[in-house]
Structure formats: structure tokens, C-alpha cells
Amino acid sequence: MGATYTSAGGSAVVGEKDRVTYKPQGAVVSSPGSGKTTTVYIPITNPSTQQDPLTKVSVECKGTAASATDLVVYFGNTSAYSDTVPNGSQDFDLVPNKFQLQADAKPYGIDVSMDVSFTSDTGTFEIYSVTLQFGSP
């Protein structure tokens, strides 16, 4: 059986009220100040099957004087996967080398949190989509 994907568009991004704005392509996170970091959250529904482990996290994004630095995937209140982002100022994929949990069969969804660091007071970080892959293609 192939991989199962579940995702959210950038308009689902939640963060500090004054920091996140929306446009048709997704969300724009504005800088809280040079050298500062803010956290955004992306809610994602459970995949149609809960039998396969999380095998990839893909983020479509673009940073201007900003980059994603850390990402955590939560199943309910359980941290299922966390990693540092090596080049988070552009689209990136994270591939867990150790699959900690499978998708939860309970009816609650999945949350992805992402820390975004800024190197300028005028930096922006655009988020277009976040996709989780379960199982192998």
C-alpha cells in the first residue's frame, strides 16, 4: 500500500495576533525584532489510516531575513517527532530516522509547531503549506 498524506495550507497557521497575516497563498509571519524567535502552529487532521508511521514532513515556505529553526509534530498532547531545521529559509523536508509514533486513532488532530528566527526587524517568513507523509510511497 502507498503512502498517505495529510496537509494544511498556510491560511491555517496560528501565531501571535500581531505577527501573522494572511494572503491567498498562505500566511506571512512578521519579525518580532532582530535576533528574536516566534512560534507558529499549524493544525492538521489525522490521516485516513492510522497504521503507518510518520515518514516525512514537508514545508513549503520562503524566509526573508528569517528561517524555521525547530519543528515539532504533536499527536494530541504527545510530542511524536521533533527536529532542527537545517535550511529553513526555503522549502524543506524532514525525514525522521526513528519513527517514534504512529498517527493516533483517537478523533483529535495533529499539531505542528515551528520556531521561526529573524535576523532583521523587517524580516518575514511566508508559509504556504505543511504536509505529513505516513508510510512509504
N, C-alpha and C positions, 0 to 999 in steps of 0.2 A: 504494500500500500504506500502511496506517496505522502509527501509532507502536507501538513495542514498549516494554514496561515491565518492569523488574526491581526488586525491593524486598526489604527485610528489616524485620522487626518489631523493636521496641525491645528485646526479650529477647536479640537478637544483639549488643547493644552491649558492647564490651570497654573497660575503662579501669583506672585504679589500683584494686587489690584492695579497699581500704577505702573507696573513693569511689563505687562503682557497686553498687546493689542492684536487685532485680527484683521486679516485681509483675505480675499478669495483663495489664495494659495495656502494659507495656514496662519500660524502665529508669529509675531515678532516680539522678542524679549529685549527690552532696552536695559542699558547699563545702570546698575546701582552706584557706579563710581569705578574709577580706575583701580585695579588691584582687588576688586571685590567679586564675590560669587553669590549667585542666587539659585534657588532650586525651583524647578518646574515639575509638574506632574501630568501624566498622560494616562487616562483610564482606557483600558482595553477589555473587551468582553472575552470570556473563555472561548477556546476553540471548540469546534463541533465534536471533536473526540478528545477525551482526557487520557488516552492510553500512551501517548508518545511524549518523550521528554523534550524540553526546550533545547533546540539545536542552533538557533541563530537569532540575533537581534539586529535589525536593520533600521537605521535612522537616516532620513533624507533631510538635510539641513544645510545652512550656509551661515558662517560667522564672519562678521566684520569687526576686527579687534575683539573677538570673543570666540570661545570654544567650549564644547562639552568636555568635562574632565572626569566625571564619575557617573555611572548609571547603575540603578538597582531595579530589579523586577520583583514585585511582591505578588504573591497569591494570597489574597485576604491580608491577614496581618503577619504573614510569614515571608521573610526575605528568601526568595528562591534562587536568585543569581545576582551577583554584583561584580563590577569590573571597572577598572580605569579605562578611559578612552584615549588611545594613543594619538590620534589626529582628529580632534573633534571640531575643527572649524569647517569641515565639509562632510558630505555623505560618508557614513561609516557603517561597517558590520562588525559585530562582536560575536565570536563563536566560543561558547563555553567549552572548555576542555574537560570539565567534570560536570555532568548534569545532576544538579542537586535535587530537583523535584520535578515531578510531572505536573501537568495542569491539574487543578483541583476540580473534582466532580461536583463540589458544592455550587450553589447558584450565584455566589458573588463573583465579581470580575477580577481583573488583573490591573494593577497599577504599576506604571514605570515612573521612577523619579530620576531626574537628570540634573546634576550640578553644572551650571554654566558660569565660567570665569571670564572676566572682562579685563582688557589691558588699556582701555580708554574710557573716558567719561561719556563719549558719544557712540560707543560700540553697540552693535545689535547682533542678535542671534535669531535667525529665522528657522522655524521648524515646519516642515511640510508634511511629514508622515513618520510613524513609528510602526514597524511590523515585527511580529514574533513568528518564528518558524518552529513548528513542533514536528519531530520525526525527520526522516531523510527524504529528499526529492526522488 
